[in-house]
Amino acid sequence: MNDSESLYDAESIGNYGSVKMGVSFDENLNLLTVSLRQAIDLNAKRQDGHPNPYFRVSLDIPSTNTDGQQRQKSPQQSKTYRDTSSPIMNDEFYFQVTGNVVNECRLEVSVYDYDQFSVDECIGYCWLTLGRLNVSSNNEAPTVFWAEVLPFDDNNGSGWGEVLFSLTYLSKAQRLTVNMFKARNLRVDSIEGQPAVAIRVTLLSNDEKRLKRKKTSTKKNTRNPQFNESLTFGIAKSSLCEIILEIEVILFII
């Protein structure tokens, strides 16, 4: 994440999407209420459809300790909205904070893309200091605004993608099975022709001598191929711990 705060306005803004939210502060209860209303044009990193977004809301509260460090309230999470880049929401979150520091608090909303079979990805976030807003003291009429979603890149664009697979071994049959499910965010450079990808699995000995090799079917024109294929190899149990498993993404030009 960078140090630039999100832009905010009464209208939707931002190239990576926007989140509409409301904030209010009850001075009697020392309670900050954050409501998520809507998001629009959220960008998914994967390109095989709309994201499944959910939101984590956290609040950095200035510490009264002499070290001057901020303390973060535990993130609170919304429900997951399926297959949409522009969900309509009705989620509320509550934070206990004293009125003398509320304007110095930093509100952060992280946007995640839920993946049932893999690691959820952070696709963006928005944050701002509450002192930039005129925070309403009326819970029935909160301050409502759109916040710009800033892009999140945890590897500065240097990643080559991910492969999701599992391994099983049947001792009686002496058979290793590599279940290849899918890949995502594969880097396919701009080239002539139609690119296609496959996954190649190689078994190597300790001295890196190739023993066996198999590959999946080929998937065309996608950075997020779905395979759902099983590759099986006969391996003696006594030599299983000495085997090196090599998995490669192979690019073809059709």
Contacts in CASP RR format, 6 or more apart in sequence:
PFRMAT RR
TARGET T0000
AUTHOR 0000-0000-0000
METHOD contacts of the structure
MODEL  1
MNDSESLYDAESIGNYGSVKMGVSFDENLNLLTVSLRQAIDLNAKRQDGH
PNPYFRVSLDIPSTNTDGQQRQKSPQQSKTYRDTSSPIMNDEFYFQVTGN
VVNECRLEVSVYDYDQFSVDECIGYCWLTLGRLNVSSNNEAPTVFWAEVL
PFDDNNGSGWGEVLFSLTYLSKAQRLTVNMFKARNLRVDSIEGQPAVAIR
VTLLSNDEKRLKRKKTSTKKNTRNPQFNESLTFGIAKSSLCEIILEIEVI
LFII
1 125 0 8 1.000
1 127 0 8 1.000
1 150 0 8 1.000
1 152 0 8 1.000
2 150 0 8 1.000
4 150 0 8 1.000
5 127 0 8 1.000
5 128 0 8 1.000
5 129 0 8 1.000
5 132 0 8 1.000
6 126 0 8 1.000
6 127 0 8 1.000
6 128 0 8 1.000
6 147 0 8 1.000
6 148 0 8 1.000
6 149 0 8 1.000
6 150 0 8 1.000
7 13 0 8 1.000
7 14 0 8 1.000
7 147 0 8 1.000
7 148 0 8 1.000
8 128 0 8 1.000
8 132 0 8 1.000
8 133 0 8 1.000
8 145 0 8 1.000
8 146 0 8 1.000
8 147 0 8 1.000
8 148 0 8 1.000
9 145 0 8 1.000
9 146 0 8 1.000
10 145 0 8 1.000
10 146 0 8 1.000
11 146 0 8 1.000
12 18 0 8 1.000
12 20 0 8 1.000
12 40 0 8 1.000
12 41 0 8 1.000
12 146 0 8 1.000
13 146 0 8 1.000
13 148 0 8 1.000
14 41 0 8 1.000
14 148 0 8 1.000
14 149 0 8 1.000
16 41 0 8 1.000
16 42 0 8 1.000
16 43 0 8 1.000
16 123 0 8 1.000
16 124 0 8 1.000
16 148 0 8 1.000
16 149 0 8 1.000
16 150 0 8 1.000
16 151 0 8 1.000
17 39 0 8 1.000
17 40 0 8 1.000
17 41 0 8 1.000
17 42 0 8 1.000
17 43 0 8 1.000
17 148 0 8 1.000
17 149 0 8 1.000
18 39 0 8 1.000
18 40 0 8 1.000
18 41 0 8 1.000
18 146 0 8 1.000
18 147 0 8 1.000
18 148 0 8 1.000
18 149 0 8 1.000
19 36 0 8 1.000
19 38 0 8 1.000
19 39 0 8 1.000
19 55 0 8 1.000
19 109 0 8 1.000
19 111 0 8 1.000
19 126 0 8 1.000
19 146 0 8 1.000
19 147 0 8 1.000
19 149 0 8 1.000
20 36 0 8 1.000
20 37 0 8 1.000
20 38 0 8 1.000
20 39 0 8 1.000
20 40 0 8 1.000
20 144 0 8 1.000
20 145 0 8 1.000
20 146 0 8 1.000
20 147 0 8 1.000
21 34 0 8 1.000
21 35 0 8 1.000
21 36 0 8 1.000
21 37 0 8 1.000
21 109 0 8 1.000
21 144 0 8 1.000
21 145 0 8 1.000
21 147 0 8 1.000
22 34 0 8 1.000
22 35 0 8 1.000
22 36 0 8 1.000
22 37 0 8 1.000
22 142 0 8 1.000
22 143 0 8 1.000
22 144 0 8 1.000
22 145 0 8 1.000
23 32 0 8 1.000
23 33 0 8 1.000
23 34 0 8 1.000
23 35 0 8 1.000
23 107 0 8 1.000
23 130 0 8 1.000
23 133 0 8 1.000
23 135 0 8 1.000
23 136 0 8 1.000
23 142 0 8 1.000
23 143 0 8 1.000
24 32 0 8 1.000
24 33 0 8 1.000
24 135 0 8 1.000
24 136 0 8 1.000
24 137 0 8 1.000
24 138 0 8 1.000
24 139 0 8 1.000
24 141 0 8 1.000
24 142 0 8 1.000
24 143 0 8 1.000
25 31 0 8 1.000
25 32 0 8 1.000
25 33 0 8 1.000
25 97 0 8 1.000
25 99 0 8 1.000
25 102 0 8 1.000
25 135 0 8 1.000
25 136 0 8 1.000
25 137 0 8 1.000
26 32 0 8 1.000
26 33 0 8 1.000
26 137 0 8 1.000
26 139 0 8 1.000
27 99 0 8 1.000
27 137 0 8 1.000
30 96 0 8 1.000
30 97 0 8 1.000
30 98 0 8 1.000
30 99 0 8 1.000
31 94 0 8 1.000
31 95 0 8 1.000
31 96 0 8 1.000
31 97 0 8 1.000
32 59 0 8 1.000
32 94 0 8 1.000
32 95 0 8 1.000
32 96 0 8 1.000
32 97 0 8 1.000
32 102 0 8 1.000
32 105 0 8 1.000
32 130 0 8 1.000
32 135 0 8 1.000
33 92 0 8 1.000
33 93 0 8 1.000
33 94 0 8 1.000
33 139 0 8 1.000
33 142 0 8 1.000
34 57 0 8 1.000
34 59 0 8 1.000
34 92 0 8 1.000
34 93 0 8 1.000
34 94 0 8 1.000
34 95 0 8 1.000
34 107 0 8 1.000
35 90 0 8 1.000
35 91 0 8 1.000
35 92 0 8 1.000
35 93 0 8 1.000
35 142 0 8 1.000
36 55 0 8 1.000
36 57 0 8 1.000
36 78 0 8 1.000
36 89 0 8 1.000
36 90 0 8 1.000
36 91 0 8 1.000
36 92 0 8 1.000
36 93 0 8 1.000
36 109 0 8 1.000
37 88 0 8 1.000
37 89 0 8 1.000
37 90 0 8 1.000
37 144 0 8 1.000
38 86 0 8 1.000
38 87 0 8 1.000
38 88 0 8 1.000
38 89 0 8 1.000
39 53 0 8 1.000
39 55 0 8 1.000
39 85 0 8 1.000
39 86 0 8 1.000
39 87 0 8 1.000
39 89 0 8 1.000
39 111 0 8 1.000
39 149 0 8 1.000
40 85 0 8 1.000
40 86 0 8 1.000
41 85 0 8 1.000
41 86 0 8 1.000
42 51 0 8 1.000
42 53 0 8 1.000
42 85 0 8 1.000
42 86 0 8 1.000
42 111 0 8 1.000
42 123 0 8 1.000
42 149 0 8 1.000
43 51 0 8 1.000
43 85 0 8 1.000
43 123 0 8 1.000
43 149 0 8 1.000
43 151 0 8 1.000
44 50 0 8 1.000
44 51 0 8 1.000
44 85 0 8 1.000
44 113 0 8 1.000
44 123 0 8 1.000
45 113 0 8 1.000
45 121 0 8 1.000
45 123 0 8 1.000
45 184 0 8 1.000
45 185 0 8 1.000
46 113 0 8 1.000
46 121 0 8 1.000
46 184 0 8 1.000
46 185 0 8 1.000
46 223 0 8 1.000
46 224 0 8 1.000
47 222 0 8 1.000
47 223 0 8 1.000
47 224 0 8 1.000
48 184 0 8 1.000
48 222 0 8 1.000
48 224 0 8 1.000
48 226 0 8 1.000
49 83 0 8 1.000
50 83 0 8 1.000
50 84 0 8 1.000
50 85 0 8 1.000
51 83 0 8 1.000
51 84 0 8 1.000
51 85 0 8 1.000
51 113 0 8 1.000
51 114 0 8 1.000
51 123 0 8 1.000
52 80 0 8 1.000
52 81 0 8 1.000
52 82 0 8 1.000
52 83 0 8 1.000
52 84 0 8 1.000
52 113 0 8 1.000
52 114 0 8 1.000
52 115 0 8 1.000
53 80 0 8 1.000
53 81 0 8 1.000
53 84 0 8 1.000
53 85 0 8 1.000
53 87 0 8 1.000
53 111 0 8 1.000
53 112 0 8 1.000
53 113 0 8 1.000
53 114 0 8 1.000
53 123 0 8 1.000
54 77 0 8 1.000
54 78 0 8 1.000
54 79 0 8 1.000
54 80 0 8 1.000
54 81 0 8 1.000
54 111 0 8 1.000
54 112 0 8 1.000
54 114 0 8 1.000
55 77 0 8 1.000
55 78 0 8 1.000
55 89 0 8 1.000
55 91 0 8 1.000
55 109 0 8 1.000
55 110 0 8 1.000
55 111 0 8 1.000
55 112 0 8 1.000
56 75 0 8 1.000
56 76 0 8 1.000
56 77 0 8 1.000
56 78 0 8 1.000
56 109 0 8 1.000
56 110 0 8 1.000
56 112 0 8 1.000
57 75 0 8 1.000
57 76 0 8 1.000
57 77 0 8 1.000
57 78 0 8 1.000
57 93 0 8 1.000
57 107 0 8 1.000
57 108 0 8 1.000
57 109 0 8 1.000
58 72 0 8 1.000
58 73 0 8 1.000
58 74 0 8 1.000
58 75 0 8 1.000
58 76 0 8 1.000
58 107 0 8 1.000
58 108 0 8 1.000
58 110 0 8 1.000
59 72 0 8 1.000
59 73 0 8 1.000
59 95 0 8 1.000
59 97 0 8 1.000
59 105 0 8 1.000
59 106 0 8 1.000
59 107 0 8 1.000
59 108 0 8 1.000
60 70 0 8 1.000
60 71 0 8 1.000
60 72 0 8 1.000
60 73 0 8 1.000
60 105 0 8 1.000
60 106 0 8 1.000
60 108 0 8 1.000
61 70 0 8 1.000
61 71 0 8 1.000
61 72 0 8 1.000
61 73 0 8 1.000
61 95 0 8 1.000
61 97 0 8 1.000
61 101 0 8 1.000
61 105 0 8 1.000
62 68 0 8 1.000
62 70 0 8 1.000
62 101 0 8 1.000
62 104 0 8 1.000
62 105 0 8 1.000
63 69 0 8 1.000
63 70 0 8 1.000
63 71 0 8 1.000
70 106 0 8 1.000
73 95 0 8 1.000
75 110 0 8 1.000
76 93 0 8 1.000
78 89 0 8 1.000
78 91 0 8 1.000
79 91 0 8 1.000
80 114 0 8 1.000
81 87 0 8 1.000
81 89 0 8 1.000
97 105 0 8 1.000
102 130 0 8 1.000
102 131 0 8 1.000
102 135 0 8 1.000
103 129 0 8 1.000
103 130 0 8 1.000
103 131 0 8 1.000
103 135 0 8 1.000
104 129 0 8 1.000
104 130 0 8 1.000
104 131 0 8 1.000
105 129 0 8 1.000
105 130 0 8 1.000
106 127 0 8 1.000
106 128 0 8 1.000
106 129 0 8 1.000
106 130 0 8 1.000
107 127 0 8 1.000
107 128 0 8 1.000
107 129 0 8 1.000
107 130 0 8 1.000
108 125 0 8 1.000
108 126 0 8 1.000
108 127 0 8 1.000
109 125 0 8 1.000
109 126 0 8 1.000
109 127 0 8 1.000
109 147 0 8 1.000
110 122 0 8 1.000
110 124 0 8 1.000
110 125 0 8 1.000
110 152 0 8 1.000
111 122 0 8 1.000
111 123 0 8 1.000
111 124 0 8 1.000
111 125 0 8 1.000
111 126 0 8 1.000
111 149 0 8 1.000
112 120 0 8 1.000
112 121 0 8 1.000
112 122 0 8 1.000
112 123 0 8 1.000
113 120 0 8 1.000
113 121 0 8 1.000
113 122 0 8 1.000
113 123 0 8 1.000
114 120 0 8 1.000
115 121 0 8 1.000
117 164 0 8 1.000
117 181 0 8 1.000
117 182 0 8 1.000
118 162 0 8 1.000
118 164 0 8 1.000
118 182 0 8 1.000
118 184 0 8 1.000
119 162 0 8 1.000
122 152 0 8 1.000
122 154 0 8 1.000
123 151 0 8 1.000
123 152 0 8 1.000
124 149 0 8 1.000
124 150 0 8 1.000
124 151 0 8 1.000
124 152 0 8 1.000
125 149 0 8 1.000
125 150 0 8 1.000
125 152 0 8 1.000
126 147 0 8 1.000
126 148 0 8 1.000
126 149 0 8 1.000
126 150 0 8 1.000
127 150 0 8 1.000
128 147 0 8 1.000
133 143 0 8 1.000
133 145 0 8 1.000
134 143 0 8 1.000
135 143 0 8 1.000
136 142 0 8 1.000
136 143 0 8 1.000
159 185 0 8 1.000
159 187 0 8 1.000
160 186 0 8 1.000
160 187 0 8 1.000
160 249 0 8 1.000
161 183 0 8 1.000
161 184 0 8 1.000
161 185 0 8 1.000
161 186 0 8 1.000
161 187 0 8 1.000
162 183 0 8 1.000
162 184 0 8 1.000
162 185 0 8 1.000
163 180 0 8 1.000
163 182 0 8 1.000
163 183 0 8 1.000
163 199 0 8 1.000
163 247 0 8 1.000
163 249 0 8 1.000
164 181 0 8 1.000
164 182 0 8 1.000
164 183 0 8 1.000
164 184 0 8 1.000
165 178 0 8 1.000
165 179 0 8 1.000
165 180 0 8 1.000
165 181 0 8 1.000
165 199 0 8 1.000
165 247 0 8 1.000
166 178 0 8 1.000
166 179 0 8 1.000
166 181 0 8 1.000
167 176 0 8 1.000
167 177 0 8 1.000
167 178 0 8 1.000
167 179 0 8 1.000
167 245 0 8 1.000
168 176 0 8 1.000
168 177 0 8 1.000
168 179 0 8 1.000
169 175 0 8 1.000
169 176 0 8 1.000
169 177 0 8 1.000
169 235 0 8 1.000
169 240 0 8 1.000
170 177 0 8 1.000
171 237 0 8 1.000
174 234 0 8 1.000
174 235 0 8 1.000
174 236 0 8 1.000
174 237 0 8 1.000
175 232 0 8 1.000
175 233 0 8 1.000
175 234 0 8 1.000
175 235 0 8 1.000
176 232 0 8 1.000
176 233 0 8 1.000
176 234 0 8 1.000
176 235 0 8 1.000
176 240 0 8 1.000
176 243 0 8 1.000
177 230 0 8 1.000
177 231 0 8 1.000
177 232 0 8 1.000
177 233 0 8 1.000
178 201 0 8 1.000
178 230 0 8 1.000
178 231 0 8 1.000
178 232 0 8 1.000
178 233 0 8 1.000
178 245 0 8 1.000
179 229 0 8 1.000
179 230 0 8 1.000
180 199 0 8 1.000
180 201 0 8 1.000
180 216 0 8 1.000
180 227 0 8 1.000
180 228 0 8 1.000
180 229 0 8 1.000
180 230 0 8 1.000
180 231 0 8 1.000
181 226 0 8 1.000
181 227 0 8 1.000
181 228 0 8 1.000
182 224 0 8 1.000
182 225 0 8 1.000
182 226 0 8 1.000
182 227 0 8 1.000
182 228 0 8 1.000
183 197 0 8 1.000
183 199 0 8 1.000
183 224 0 8 1.000
183 225 0 8 1.000
183 227 0 8 1.000
183 249 0 8 1.000
184 223 0 8 1.000
184 224 0 8 1.000
185 223 0 8 1.000
185 224 0 8 1.000
186 197 0 8 1.000
186 223 0 8 1.000
186 224 0 8 1.000
186 225 0 8 1.000
186 249 0 8 1.000
187 223 0 8 1.000
188 195 0 8 1.000
188 197 0 8 1.000
188 223 0 8 1.000
188 251 0 8 1.000
191 253 0 8 1.000
192 253 0 8 1.000
193 253 0 8 1.000
193 254 0 8 1.000
194 220 0 8 1.000
194 221 0 8 1.000
194 253 0 8 1.000
194 254 0 8 1.000
195 220 0 8 1.000
195 221 0 8 1.000
195 251 0 8 1.000
195 252 0 8 1.000
195 253 0 8 1.000
195 254 0 8 1.000
196 218 0 8 1.000
196 219 0 8 1.000
196 220 0 8 1.000
196 221 0 8 1.000
196 251 0 8 1.000
196 252 0 8 1.000
196 253 0 8 1.000
196 254 0 8 1.000
197 218 0 8 1.000
197 219 0 8 1.000
197 222 0 8 1.000
197 225 0 8 1.000
197 249 0 8 1.000
197 250 0 8 1.000
197 251 0 8 1.000
197 252 0 8 1.000
198 215 0 8 1.000
198 216 0 8 1.000
198 217 0 8 1.000
198 218 0 8 1.000
198 219 0 8 1.000
198 249 0 8 1.000
198 250 0 8 1.000
198 252 0 8 1.000
199 215 0 8 1.000
199 216 0 8 1.000
199 227 0 8 1.000
199 247 0 8 1.000
199 248 0 8 1.000
199 249 0 8 1.000
199 250 0 8 1.000
200 213 0 8 1.000
200 214 0 8 1.000
200 215 0 8 1.000
200 216 0 8 1.000
200 247 0 8 1.000
200 248 0 8 1.000
200 249 0 8 1.000
200 250 0 8 1.000
201 213 0 8 1.000
201 214 0 8 1.000
201 215 0 8 1.000
201 231 0 8 1.000
201 245 0 8 1.000
201 246 0 8 1.000
201 247 0 8 1.000
201 248 0 8 1.000
202 210 0 8 1.000
202 212 0 8 1.000
202 213 0 8 1.000
202 245 0 8 1.000
202 246 0 8 1.000
202 247 0 8 1.000
202 248 0 8 1.000
203 210 0 8 1.000
203 211 0 8 1.000
203 212 0 8 1.000
203 213 0 8 1.000
203 233 0 8 1.000
203 235 0 8 1.000
203 243 0 8 1.000
203 244 0 8 1.000
203 245 0 8 1.000
203 246 0 8 1.000
204 210 0 8 1.000
204 211 0 8 1.000
204 243 0 8 1.000
204 244 0 8 1.000
204 245 0 8 1.000
204 246 0 8 1.000
205 211 0 8 1.000
205 242 0 8 1.000
205 243 0 8 1.000
205 244 0 8 1.000
206 242 0 8 1.000
206 244 0 8 1.000
208 244 0 8 1.000
211 243 0 8 1.000
212 233 0 8 1.000
212 234 0 8 1.000
214 231 0 8 1.000
214 233 0 8 1.000
215 231 0 8 1.000
215 250 0 8 1.000
216 227 0 8 1.000
216 229 0 8 1.000
216 231 0 8 1.000
217 227 0 8 1.000
217 229 0 8 1.000
218 252 0 8 1.000
219 225 0 8 1.000
219 226 0 8 1.000
219 227 0 8 1.000
220 254 0 8 1.000
235 243 0 8 1.000
END
